[in-house]
Amino acid sequence: MSEAEKSGKRQSDQKQAQSTVSVKALPSSYRDKLRTKLAKNKKYPRQARRKHVEGHAMVHLVIKRNGHIVDWEFRQKTGHDILDRAVKRMIRSSDPFPAFPSEIDGQRLELTVPVVFRLE
């Protein structure tokens, strides 16, 4: 990569960082809306329940100001394909999230959330 390309990438990364909202800066009411939307769309697969399969995933989300998910990835998978597929369905079903409230500055939000499948 040339010096000009490196410089351009650094500037782009800096702009992106400046326009990214800190999770700590979110009003609790908006955090609750995000949690509620994910919980509503999380479905424990019947087959996993029958087989007593449990797991814990960590999912990193990038959300635009309008609430649409622009990117996401597993930071940690559950260890079970059936539960990982359920996480993917949950993410797809949760898009879009509510748009950012007007008091939030920034164009995108990055957050990592736990997704737990546990039989009670």
Backbone as a ProteinNet text record, in pm:
[ID]
protein_1_A
[PRIMARY]
MSEAEKSGKRQSDQKQAQSTVSVKALPSSYRDKLRTKLAKNKKYPRQARRKHVEGHAMVHLVIKRNGHIVDWEFRQKTGHDILDRAVKRMIRSSDPFPAFPSEIDGQRLELTVPVVFRLE
[TERTIARY]
85.2	0	89.7	59.3	139.6	114.4	202.3	185.3	55.4	19.7	-105.1	-225.1	-221.9	-332.7	-340.9	-225.5	-223.3	-280.2	-241.2	-289.6	-441.2	-489.7	-633.6	-709.9	-655.9	-721.3	-723.2	-611.6	-607.7	-712.1	-724.1	-822.8	-963.5	-988.9	-1120.6	-1151.9	-1053.1	-1072.4	-1099.6	-1029.7	-1051	-1190.5	-1235.4	-1370.6	-1474.7	-1452.9	-1546.6	-1551.2	-1436.5	-1431.4	-1502.1	-1485.8	-1549.5	-1700.9	-1751.6	-1895.9	-1960.5	-1881.5	-1934.3	-1977.7	-2097.9	-2155.6	-2103.9	-2067.2	-2027.2	-2152.3	-2144.8	-2259	-2290.9	-2188.1	-2209.1	-2285.5	-2278.6	-2347.3	-2494.8	-2537.5	-2676.9	-2770.4	-2882.9	-2983.6	-3029.8	-3057.5	-3098.8	-3226.5	-3313.3	-3437.8	-3407.2	-3304	-3267.9	-3199.4	-3112.6	-3050.5	-3158.1	-3260.6	-3370.4	-3444.7	-3462.6	-3529.3	-3447.8	-3316.2	-3230.3	-3241.3	-3231.4	-3242.1	-3376.6	-3482.6	-3617.5	-3633.7	-3582.5	-3594.6	-3520	-3399.7	-3324.6	-3395.9	-3442.4	-3510.1	-3636.5	-3709.9	-3833.2	-3804.9	-3689.3	-3656.4	-3568.8	-3534.1	-3454.1	-3548	-3527.3	-3609.8	-3520.7	-3549.1	-3473.8	-3523.6	-3439.7	-3487.5	-3544.3	-3658.1	-3726.1	-3635.2	-3563.9	-3476.1	-3364.2	-3313.6	-3209.5	-3266	-3388.4	-3452.4	-3468.5	-3518.5	-3540.2	-3410.9	-3301.8	-3172.1	-3093.6	-3156.5	-3094.1	-2963	-2962	-2844.9	-2850.3	-2742.8	-2732.1	-2605.9	-2601.2	-2483.3	-2487.4	-2372.1	-2354.4	-2272.8	-2323.8	-2252.1	-2228.2	-2127.9	-2104	-2111.4	-2196.2	-2220.4	-2187.2	-2107.2	-2070.8	-2157.4	-2228.1	-2318.9	-2271.4	-2291.7	-2269.6	-2403.6	-2457.4	-2591.4	-2581.2	-2646.1	-2650.7	-2754.3	-2744.9	-2835.1	-2982.5	-3014.6	-3153.6	-3198.9	-3109	-3144.3	-3106.9	-3066.4	-3030.8	-2893.6	-2884	-2757.5	-2674.6	-2554.1	-2467.2	-2364.6	-2338.4	-2242.7	-2262.6	-2226.3	-2225.9	-2134.6	-2088.6	-2004.2	-2011.4	-1983.2	-1967	-1831.7	-1829.5	-1702.5	-1673.9	-1783.9	-1774	-1899.5	-1882.9	-1998.4	-2042.1	-2160.6	-2216.6	-2150.9	-2091.4	-2036.4	-2134.6	-2252.5	-2356.1	-2414.4	-2404.5	-2454.1	-2600	-2682.2	-2825.1	-2848.9	-2771.6	-2787.4	-2726	-2614.3	-2553.8	-2648.5	-2720.1	-2818.7	-2932.5	-2970	-3075	-3029.4	-2901.8	-2847.8	-2856.4	-2817.4	-2824.4	-2967.3	-3064.1	-3204.7	-3248.3	-3201.7	-3236.8	-3185.5	-3062	-3004.2	-3083.3	-3108.9	-3185.5	-3323.4	-3389.2	-3524.9	-3527.6	-3416.5	-3410.3	-3379.5	-3343.1	-3308.8	-3433.9	-3469.4	-3394.9	-3433	-3339.6	-3366.4	-3433.1	-3483.3	-3535	-3423.4	-3458.4	-3362.3	-3310.1	-3190.7	-3132.7	-3222.9	-3241	-3313.4	-3233.9	-3301.4	-3237.2	-3124.4	-3129.4	-3024.4	-2892.6	-2891.3	-2767.7	-2695.5	-2571.3	-2486.5	-2417	-2371.3	-2299.3	-2384.9	-2316.8	-2384.6	-2397.3	-2322.2	-2329.3	-2297.6	-2341.1	-2321.8	-2259.4	-2154.7	-2094.9	-2111.4	-2162.6	-2177.7	-2164.9	-2121.8	-2110.6	-2209.9	-2292.3	-2397.8	-2388.4	-2420.3	-2425.7	-2560.7	-2558.6	-2682	-2672.8	-2763.6	-2756	-2876.1	-2847.2	-2950.9	-2931.3	-3021.2	-3010.3	-3148.5	-3153.3	-3278.9	-3297.2	-3415.4	-3443.7	-3516.6
-116.9	0	123.1	218.3	340.2	429	525.7	619.6	698.2	735.9	810.6	725	596.5	506.5	487.7	472.9	457	581	697.7	822.7	835.4	801	805.4	711.2	590.9	493.1	543.7	602.5	656.4	766.2	855.5	962.5	906.1	805.6	742.1	675.7	605.5	540.8	642.8	757.7	861.9	921.6	949.2	1003	904.3	775.6	672.8	666.8	672.4	667.9	788.5	905.9	1026.4	1019.8	951.3	946.5	824.2	744.8	626.9	664.2	624.5	654.1	553.8	601.8	515.2	454.6	327.5	261.1	330.9	376.4	445.6	576.4	633.7	761.1	741.1	617.6	591.7	613	675.6	683.3	541.6	518.6	384.3	340.4	434.1	397.9	339.1	391.2	337.5	202.2	187.2	56.1	-48.2	-9	-101.1	-142.3	-47.4	-78.8	-180	-163.3	-258.8	-397.1	-402.5	-530.1	-597.8	-518.6	-572.6	-629.4	-558.2	-604.7	-736.3	-746.5	-871.2	-985	-959	-1062.8	-1111.6	-1019.2	-1055.3	-1148.7	-1130.7	-1209.2	-1330.6	-1353.5	-1471.1	-1590.1	-1691.7	-1812.6	-1931.8	-1998.1	-2117.5	-2232.5	-2288.9	-2395.9	-2514.5	-2561.5	-2672.5	-2795	-2826.1	-2942.9	-2926.5	-2806	-2780.7	-2797.9	-2753.1	-2771.2	-2919.5	-2993.8	-3137.4	-3210.1	-3166.8	-3232.3	-3167.8	-3070.7	-2999.9	-2932.7	-2870.3	-2799.7	-2655.6	-2613.1	-2476.5	-2412.6	-2279.3	-2212.5	-2063.2	-2001.7	-1858.1	-1803.5	-1699.7	-1634.9	-1488.6	-1430.9	-1287.2	-1236.7	-1137.2	-1085.4	-936.6	-897.4	-756.9	-699.8	-591.3	-528.1	-387.4	-348.6	-210.8	-162.7	-58.5	-9.2	134.9	163.5	301.5	382	511.4	605.1	572.3	523.6	491.1	357.8	288.6	163.7	38.2	52.9	-65.3	-119.4	-250.6	-317.6	-314	-257.3	-251.3	-363	-418.9	-527.7	-596.1	-722.2	-792.9	-914.1	-963.2	-1081.9	-1150.1	-1278.8	-1350.9	-1313.3	-1276.5	-1263.2	-1396	-1466.6	-1600.2	-1675.1	-1794.9	-1877.4	-1960.2	-2018.8	-2098.2	-2235.2	-2282.9	-2418.4	-2520.1	-2471.8	-2560.3	-2494.9	-2562.4	-2505.8	-2462.8	-2543.5	-2512.2	-2380.2	-2353.9	-2227.9	-2111.6	-2135.7	-2029	-1985.8	-2080.5	-2044.8	-1963.3	-1995.8	-1919.6	-1776	-1758.3	-1623.6	-1546.1	-1608.4	-1542	-1499.6	-1588.5	-1553.6	-1436.9	-1436.7	-1329	-1194.6	-1193	-1069	-1021.9	-1113.4	-1075	-1023.3	-1087.9	-1047.6	-915.7	-880	-756.6	-633.7	-653.5	-542.9	-493.4	-365.3	-259.6	-246.9	-190.3	-148.3	-11.2	39.2	176.3	273.9	378.3	481.9	549	606.5	675.5	791.7	814.2	933	1059.6	1170.5	1295.6	1341.1	1304.3	1350.7	1273.9	1170.8	1094.7	1153.5	1195.2	1240.3	1118.3	1132	1021.5	951.6	882.3	818.2	667.7	608.5	463.7	424.7	305.9	251.2	114	87.3	-44.9	-98.7	-220.4	-280.6	-431.6	-490.5	-635.4	-680.6	-776.8	-822.6	-973.7	-1017.4	-1160.9	-1216.8	-1338.7	-1409.8	-1544.7	-1566.1	-1685.8	-1774.7	-1902.3	-2004.2	-2096.9	-2085	-2164.8	-2219.8	-2346.8	-2409.8	-2387.9	-2346.4	-2318.9	-2436.1
0	0	0	-83.1	-92.7	28.9	49.7	161.2	148.2	25.6	3.1	40.9	3.8	38.4	189.5	255.7	401.3	469.3	419.3	476.1	458.8	339.9	313.5	403.4	424.8	512.1	656.3	702.4	838.8	856.2	758.5	766.7	767.3	684.8	680.1	813.9	870.7	1000.5	1109.5	1104.6	1204.1	1193.6	1071.7	1051.9	1102.8	1072	1114.6	1266.7	1331.4	1476.9	1537.4	1476.3	1527.3	1513.9	1414	1393.6	1459.1	1531	1598.6	1739.2	1774.9	1905.7	2007.9	2123.9	2233.5	2296.5	2329.5	2394.1	2525.8	2595.4	2723.2	2706	2585.9	2559.8	2525.1	2508.3	2471	2589.4	2566.8	2673.2	2709.1	2835.6	2879.4	2807.3	2772.8	2703.1	2565.5	2497.7	2366.2	2380.7	2481.6	2507.2	2534.4	2610.2	2639.6	2511.9	2419.9	2292.5	2212.2	2211	2140.1	2203.2	2336.7	2408.3	2382.5	2387.3	2367.2	2226.8	2127.8	1988.5	1969	2023.3	2012.1	2084.8	2205.5	2284	2213.5	2154.3	2083	1965.2	1903.1	1783.6	1811.6	1937.3	1972.3	1991.8	1912.9	1921.2	1953	2062.4	2100.8	2014.1	1929.3	1839.2	1917.2	1873.3	1939.4	1950.9	1842.2	1842.5	1946.8	1960.7	2060.9	2202	2223	2353.8	2386.2	2288.1	2310.5	2345.5	2283.7	2306.1	2420.6	2488.3	2601.1	2561.2	2442.2	2392.5	2442.9	2505.8	2554.8	2496.7	2494	2443.5	2468.1	2446.8	2469.7	2353.8	2289.4	2179	2214.6	2150.1	2156.4	2013.3	1990.3	1855.5	1852.6	1755.1	1737.7	1625.7	1654.6	1559	1524.6	1400	1356.3	1300.2	1363.9	1331.4	1283.1	1169.9	1118.6	1196.3	1182.9	1251	1226.2	1105.6	1073.3	1132.9	1205	1271.5	1194.5	1070.4	990.5	1029.3	1032.5	1060.4	933.1	941.5	823.9	826.1	945	954.8	1089.1	1091.8	1218.8	1203.8	1318.1	1317.5	1453.2	1451.6	1576.8	1635.1	1760.8	1831.8	1902.7	1931.8	1990.6	1950	1896.4	1859.3	1979.4	1967.5	2077.1	2090.8	1982.3	1982.8	1928.1	1885.7	1830.4	1706.2	1592.8	1466.6	1476.1	1541.2	1548.7	1622.2	1727.4	1800.8	1724.2	1655.5	1574.5	1462.9	1403.6	1300.7	1362.8	1484.9	1554.2	1580.5	1611.9	1631.8	1500.8	1390.5	1259.3	1227.1	1254.3	1229.4	1318.1	1443	1534.9	1481.9	1432.5	1380.1	1258.5	1164.5	1044.1	1080.8	1175.1	1213.9	1290.6	1352.1	1431.4	1347.2	1221.5	1132	1061.7	1075.9	1142.6	1289.5	1365.6	1501.7	1494	1606.3	1603.6	1564.1	1491.7	1455	1581.7	1573.4	1688.5	1729	1856.8	1900.3	1864.5	1853.7	1808.8	1901.2	2028.9	2120.5	2105	2021.5	1997.9	1877	1899.6	1790	1730.9	1609.6	1547.5	1444.5	1355.4	1243	1256.3	1350.1	1365.4	1508.2	1540.2	1673.9	1658.4	1735	1738.5	1878.9	1889.8	2021.1	2011.4	2119	2128.5	2233.6	2195.9	2286	2308	2429	2454.9	2409.8	2360.6	2326.9	2397.8	2491.6	2576.1	2550.1	2527	2516.1	2635.8	2733.8	2854.8	2890.1	2916	2957.6	3107.3	3143.5	3286.3	3347.1
[MASK]
++++++++++++++++++++++++++++++++++++++++++++++++++++++++++++++++++++++++++++++++++++++++++++++++++++++++++++++++++++++++

